[in-house]
Amino acid sequence: MFPTPIDKTSRAWQLTYQTMLPLALIMWLLPLIAVAIFSVKPAADFASGNYWGMPSSFDFLANYTRVFAESPMPRYILNSFFITVPTVIGAVALSCMTGFALGVYKFKGNIWIFFLFVAGNFVPFQILMVPVRDMTISLGLYDTKTGLVMFHIAFQTGFCTLFMRNFIKALPHELIEAARVEGVAEWRIFWYVVLPLMKPAIAALSVLIFTFIWNDFFWAVVLTQGPDSQPVTAGITSFNAQFGTAYHMLSAGSIIAALPPVAMFFLMQKHFIAGLTLGAVK
């Protein structure tokens, strides 16, 4: 079995593993820890050069209250929800149907259509930036939440279809054949037989896509501008103009922007792990 389970390795290797793992975890979390500490420091600490020391006082409530009261942060967060939730619903719903068609039906060109969905995932976004931006302007969708949602759905459906098609392909085909023998219509087979079996995959995919879209910065900057349509990842850049070098305010805004995907993961953790590991062991 590869890799070898840690409890079956030599004692020296186990000690090295137990020592390095916490260090790697701290290194990985270090930027987040630094931003979290910055977010509770008073402005006086930065004026006196106390960047990396312990806070002279904990201004957690004052800093976070200022972010909500003196900036468009509430609007940015609402925009992010208005963009992310429809995108997750749209991309997952479309990929369930395309995954069902590509995973269940055998027709000429099936594999080539599937390859097109897969190939689309490897096209760098930077190459598409100019044509997509021009297209949104010509369609009147530039600087709108609707435009951002539509393009996110289009871009994410490729990856989602790859995920769903492979999941449906692994389901017992005898269930579908039995339903057909009973005379059940194809759409009923999808709705009442296949879709209930896809719940773990839908949950896992929803968490992934929610995180991807919420944390998207590239398309948010390219396709939107201003607090009326920008999500929180793009909107937080305006903090530089508003708060200048007030690192505690920038850090507090960043922590607020990062919380929803983290909360989403912990709420859906059980379903997320079940969806990823389903079929791994038979």
URCOR-V69971 format. One record per run of one state. SS is the DSSP state (a for helix, b for strand, c for the rest). FROM is the first residue (numbers start at 1). TO is the last residue. If there is no record, write none. Layout:
ss=SS from=FROM to=TO
ss=SS from=FROM to=TO
This chain:
ss=c from=1 to=5
ss=a from=6 to=8
ss=c from=9 to=10
ss=a from=11 to=39
ss=c from=40 to=42
ss=a from=43 to=47
ss=c from=48 to=59
ss=a from=60 to=69
ss=c from=70 to=72
ss=a from=73 to=104
ss=c from=105 to=109
ss=a from=110 to=120
ss=c from=121 to=124
ss=a from=125 to=138
ss=c from=139 to=144
ss=a from=145 to=169
ss=c from=170 to=172
ss=a from=173 to=181
ss=c from=182 to=185
ss=a from=186 to=197
ss=c from=198 to=198
ss=a from=199 to=214
ss=c from=215 to=217
ss=a from=218 to=223
ss=c from=224 to=231
ss=a from=232 to=243
ss=c from=244 to=246
ss=a from=247 to=267
ss=c from=268 to=268
ss=a from=269 to=277
ss=c from=278 to=282
